Amino acid sequence: DYWTDPLKLQKQVDVLESHPECIACHHAQKTVFETIHGDYVERKVPPENQGYFPQQVATIKEIFENKLRVQVRTILFRNIFKNGCRFPEWYFKAPYGDASLSMILGDYGVFWFINEPMAVYRHSLRGVSSEGHKLFLFHFNHQIGWVQVWEHGLKHNQYKYISEGKKSIFHFYSVILNHYGGNFFVLAKVLRYALFDS
């Protein structure tokens, strides 16, 4: 991943200086996909698939509703650490840093969105096997990872957004069951996590 606008940081600083209620400023991005030849081709990805909330200002509530995903390559946030704040222990164990960071920052203010693509997100062909079982485990662990992030985030925010969070967690489970629900192994794995590991 990389930035594409030399004024990216200045534009974000300008927003934060003009809007003291904002804890963070993020922006749009382009998405490129690696081809079998090793080069990258840009493809249009709908804003909702990139996690963008369709309004300029969003709150932590939209994070827990899974309507907003603040991408780490696009974010600039205020220094919350100068007053003794520290990242909680769960953050370092969370499978995904983007949503986890948003759930922590959301305690301090709102999120401002600049609708300009100033970064590129690269999808690589490497890293995930296309073999059936390995691919299933990847998708399963991916969705369970989101469940874990939401569980940690809800606890961190003292369950203020429990109704929004429960709907999102149900959605993550639904994705697994919709794709693999007819498989007894999958059902057993989901039940085991939900009853014993969650």
Secondary structure, DSSP 8 states (H G I E B T S, - for coil): -EE--TTHHHHHHHHHHH-TTEEEEEEEEEEEEE-TTS-EEE----GGGGT--SSSEE-HHHHHTTS----GGG-EE--GGGGT----HHHHH-S-HHHHHHHHHTTS-EEEEEEEEEEEEEE-SSSS--SHHHHHHHHHHHHHHHHHHHHHHHHHTTTTTHHHHHHHHHHHHHHHHHHHTT-HHHHHHHHHIIIII-
